[in-house]
Amino acid sequence: PTVALPLTAYGATLGTAAVLASDPELAPGARNIAGLNIPNSDPRSRLGVGALLFTLSDGLIVLRRIFARGSRSRRVSEGVILATYAGAQYLLADPRAHR
Protein backbone atom coordinates (compact mmCIF):
# COMPACT_ATOMS: atom_id res chain seq x y z
CA PRO A 1 0.00 0.00 0.00
CA THR A 2 2.82 2.46 0.69
CA VAL A 3 4.09 2.24 -2.89
CA ALA A 4 0.70 2.07 -4.61
CA LEU A 5 0.48 5.78 -5.40
CA PRO A 6 4.02 6.18 -6.77
CA LEU A 7 3.73 2.97 -8.81
CA THR A 8 0.38 4.09 -10.20
CA ALA A 9 1.89 7.42 -11.25
CA TYR A 10 4.90 5.63 -12.76
CA GLY A 11 2.67 3.20 -14.66
CA ALA A 12 0.54 6.03 -16.01
CA THR A 13 3.67 7.90 -17.11
CA LEU A 14 5.07 4.79 -18.76
CA GLY A 15 1.81 4.11 -20.58
CA THR A 16 1.58 7.71 -21.76
CA ALA A 17 5.16 7.58 -23.07
CA ALA A 18 4.42 4.37 -24.97
CA VAL A 19 1.32 5.87 -26.57
CA LEU A 20 3.08 9.10 -27.53
CA ALA A 21 6.13 7.25 -28.90
CA SER A 22 3.86 5.36 -31.32
CA ASP A 23 2.25 8.49 -32.76
CA PRO A 24 2.06 7.96 -36.53
CA GLU A 25 2.97 11.64 -37.03
CA LEU A 26 6.43 11.02 -35.57
CA ALA A 27 7.40 8.90 -38.56
CA PRO A 28 4.94 9.63 -41.38
CA GLY A 29 6.63 7.16 -43.73
CA ALA A 30 6.36 4.20 -41.36
CA ARG A 31 3.58 1.64 -41.46
CA ASN A 32 1.48 1.58 -38.31
CA ILE A 33 0.00 -1.72 -37.20
CA ALA A 34 -2.24 -1.88 -34.12
CA GLY A 35 -1.00 1.52 -32.99
CA LEU A 36 2.70 0.69 -33.28
CA ASN A 37 4.98 2.23 -35.88
CA ILE A 38 6.85 -0.51 -37.71
CA PRO A 39 10.56 0.38 -37.72
CA ASN A 40 12.07 1.42 -41.03
CA SER A 41 15.04 3.57 -42.05
CA ASP A 42 13.60 6.58 -40.20
CA PRO A 43 15.02 6.48 -36.62
CA ARG A 44 11.81 8.08 -35.30
CA SER A 45 9.91 4.97 -36.35
CA ARG A 46 11.79 3.00 -33.67
CA LEU A 47 10.62 5.08 -30.70
CA GLY A 48 7.43 3.05 -30.25
CA VAL A 49 9.35 -0.23 -30.15
CA GLY A 50 11.75 1.33 -27.63
CA ALA A 51 8.85 2.37 -25.40
CA LEU A 52 7.32 -1.09 -25.74
CA LEU A 53 10.63 -2.74 -24.74
CA PHE A 54 10.89 -0.42 -21.76
CA THR A 55 7.38 -1.41 -20.64
CA LEU A 56 8.23 -5.08 -21.18
CA SER A 57 11.39 -4.72 -19.13
CA ASP A 58 9.46 -3.29 -16.19
CA GLY A 59 6.82 -6.01 -16.48
CA LEU A 60 9.52 -8.66 -16.42
CA ILE A 61 10.87 -7.22 -13.17
CA VAL A 62 7.50 -7.86 -11.54
CA LEU A 63 7.31 -11.38 -12.99
CA ARG A 64 10.84 -12.14 -11.79
CA ARG A 65 9.95 -11.07 -8.24
CA ILE A 66 6.86 -13.27 -8.25
CA PHE A 67 8.02 -16.40 -10.10
CA ALA A 68 11.83 -16.68 -10.22
CA ARG A 69 12.74 -18.71 -7.15
CA GLY A 70 15.94 -20.48 -8.05
CA SER A 71 19.36 -18.95 -8.60
CA ARG A 72 19.49 -19.98 -12.26
CA SER A 73 16.02 -18.65 -13.11
CA ARG A 74 16.85 -15.35 -11.41
CA ARG A 75 20.09 -15.02 -13.40
CA VAL A 76 18.36 -15.81 -16.70
CA SER A 77 15.51 -13.42 -15.98
CA GLU A 78 17.98 -10.68 -15.00
CA GLY A 79 19.75 -11.17 -18.33
CA VAL A 80 16.48 -10.84 -20.25
CA ILE A 81 15.48 -7.79 -18.21
CA LEU A 82 18.82 -6.09 -18.84
CA ALA A 83 18.72 -6.94 -22.55
CA THR A 84 15.22 -5.48 -23.00
CA TYR A 85 16.17 -2.42 -20.96
CA ALA A 86 19.37 -1.84 -22.96
CA GLY A 87 17.49 -2.29 -26.23
CA ALA A 88 14.86 0.20 -25.09
CA GLN A 89 17.45 2.76 -24.09
CA TYR A 90 19.27 2.36 -27.40
CA LEU A 91 16.07 2.95 -29.39
CA LEU A 92 14.73 5.77 -27.21
CA ALA A 93 17.97 7.70 -26.80
CA ASP A 94 19.14 7.54 -30.43
CA PRO A 95 20.11 11.16 -31.20
CA ARG A 96 19.02 10.76 -34.82
CA ALA A 97 15.42 10.24 -33.67
CA HIS A 98 15.40 13.57 -31.85
CA ARG A 99 16.57 15.95 -34.57
Residue pairs with C-beta under 8 A, 6 or more apart in sequence:
14 54
14 55
14 58
15 55
17 51
17 54
18 48
18 51
18 52
18 54
18 55
19 35
20 51
21 47
21 48
21 50
21 51
21 92
22 32
22 35
22 36
22 37
22 47
22 48
22 51
24 30
24 32
24 37
26 37
26 44
26 45
26 47
26 48
27 37
27 40
27 42
27 44
27 45
27 47
29 40
29 42
29 45
30 37
30 38
30 39
30 40
30 42
30 44
30 45
31 37
31 38
31 40
32 38
36 48
36 49
36 52
37 44
37 45
37 46
37 47
37 48
37 49
38 45
39 45
39 46
39 49
43 94
43 96
43 97
44 97
46 91
46 94
46 97
47 91
47 92
47 97
49 91
50 87
50 88
50 89
50 90
50 91
50 92
51 88
51 92
52 88
53 84
53 85
53 87
53 88
53 91
54 84
54 85
54 88
54 89
54 92
56 84
56 88
57 81
57 84
57 85
57 88
60 77
60 80
60 81
60 84
61 81
63 77
64 74
64 77
64 78
64 81
67 73
68 74
68 77
91 97
